[in-house]
Structures are given as structure tokens and as C-alpha cells.
Amino acid sequence: MTARRTEGFLRGSLNLAGLGDDAGASFDIAFQNEFTIGRRDGAVIVTTPDLICVLDSISGEAIGTESLRYGQRVTVIALPSQPIHRSVEGLRHVGPRAFGPDVEFRSVFGEEPA
């Protein structure tokens, strides 16, 4: 994990190694206070405005960007965003480009921009 505070934001990335059925796979999450882009084996598979959630694998409790620590066992899930957030105007404000990277909106739910 790398993290730095700049311009009032906690920015960084989380690099996860798969276990069990996911052994050998990697999952990387970029964040800027919130989790913004998820990549499995380098390919973008989920972005904001869908919610990318990191959970403690034992307790199921949510882990925020400020609470991440090396060695935690975590599970990553995604929750679908509301259609208004996937509109052209919504993506302009809360899509991945609103956070800086030149990345198209991507959803694990197969949703296209509304």
C-alpha cells in the first residue's frame, strides 16, 4: 500500500494478492479518500461511481482508506451506483475522471452510462 496526504486528500493505492480460489491473481485499488478504481490483474473492472468496498474478511466490517494496514485479510465487493450517478452529468462529477485519471467508467454489473 502507498498513501500520501496532498491538498486535503488521502491519495494512494492498495495492492492485494489473491488467496484460495483467487491465488495468483492481483487486485489493485486506487483511492482519493474513497476507493475509485479497481483493477484485477491490471485490467480495470470497476470504477466510481459504483461503490468499491473493502471489508475485513473475518468480521465483515468496512475498512476505510485511512484504516488500511499491511497484512490485513480483506474482501473487496462492489455495489451498483444509482442511475443518476451514471448519467453524463453524474459521471462528470463523480466518475473516475473527476478524480484525475483518464479512465472510462467501468462496472462489474455490466451497466453502461445512463
C-alpha positions in Angstrom: 0.0 0.0 0.0 1.1 3.5 -0.7 -0.6 6.6 0.6 0.1 10.3 0.9 -1.8 13.4 2.0 -2.0 16.1 -0.6 -4.3 19.0 -1.0 -6.5 17.7 1.8 -6.9 14.3 0.3 -5.5 10.9 1.2 -4.4 9.5 -2.1 -2.7 6.2 -2.9 -3.2 2.6 -3.9 -3.8 -0.7 -2.3 -2.2 -3.9 -3.8 -3.9 -7.2 -2.9 -2.7 -10.7 -3.6 -5.4 -13.3 -4.1 -5.8 -16.3 -1.7 -7.7 -19.6 -2.1 -9.6 -19.6 -5.4 -8.0 -16.3 -6.3 -4.4 -17.4 -5.6 -2.1 -16.0 -8.3 -4.4 -13.1 -9.1 -3.8 -9.5 -8.1 -6.3 -6.7 -7.3 -5.2 -3.1 -7.1 -7.4 -0.3 -5.8 -6.7 3.4 -6.4 -8.1 5.8 -3.8 -8.6 9.5 -3.1 -10.3 9.5 0.3 -12.7 6.9 -1.4 -11.9 3.8 -3.4 -12.1 5.0 -7.0 -10.7 2.4 -9.4 -10.3 -1.4 -9.1 -8.0 -3.4 -11.4 -7.8 -7.2 -11.5 -4.6 -8.4 -13.0 -4.1 -4.9 -14.4 -7.5 -4.6 -16.2 -9.9 -2.0 -14.9 -13.1 -3.8 -13.8 -14.8 -1.3 -11.6 -14.8 2.4 -11.0 -16.6 5.1 -9.2 -19.5 5.9 -9.0 -20.1 2.2 -8.2 -19.1 1.7 -4.6 -15.9 -0.2 -4.1 -15.9 -1.6 -0.5 -13.1 -3.2 1.4 -14.2 -5.4 4.2 -12.3 -7.3 7.0 -12.5 -10.9 5.8 -13.2 -12.2 9.3 -15.6 -9.6 10.9 -17.1 -8.2 7.7 -16.5 -4.7 9.0 -15.8 -2.0 6.4 -12.3 -0.7 6.2 -11.8 2.9 5.1 -8.8 4.3 3.3 -7.5 5.8 6.5 -7.6 2.4 8.3 -5.8 0.2 5.8 -2.7 -1.6 7.1 -0.2 -4.0 5.6 -1.1 -7.7 6.2 -4.9 -7.3 6.7 -7.0 -10.0 5.2 -9.7 -8.3 3.2 -12.5 -9.0 0.9 -13.5 -6.5 -1.9 -17.0 -6.1 -3.0 -18.7 -3.6 -5.4 -22.2 -2.1 -5.1 -24.0 -0.6 -8.0 -24.4 3.2 -8.2 -27.7 4.9 -8.8 -28.6 5.7 -12.4 -28.3 9.4 -11.9 -24.7 9.0 -11.0 -24.1 7.1 -14.3 -25.6 9.9 -16.4 -23.3 12.0 -18.5 -23.6 14.8 -15.9 -23.3 12.5 -13.0 -20.1 10.9 -14.3 -18.7 14.4 -14.9 -18.9 15.0 -11.1 -18.4 11.5 -9.6 -16.9 9.3 -12.3 -13.3 8.3 -12.4 -12.1 11.3 -14.4 -13.5 13.6 -11.6 -10.6 12.2 -9.5 -7.9 12.8 -12.1 -7.2 9.5 -14.0 -8.1 9.3 -17.7 -10.2 6.1 -17.2 -13.6 5.3 -18.6 -16.4 4.3 -16.2 -16.5 0.5 -15.7 -19.0 -1.5 -13.8 -18.9 -5.2 -12.7 -22.7 -5.1 -13.2 -22.4 -4.6 -16.9 -24.0 -1.2 -16.7 -23.4 1.5 -19.3 -23.6 5.2 -18.6 -27.3 6.1 -18.3 
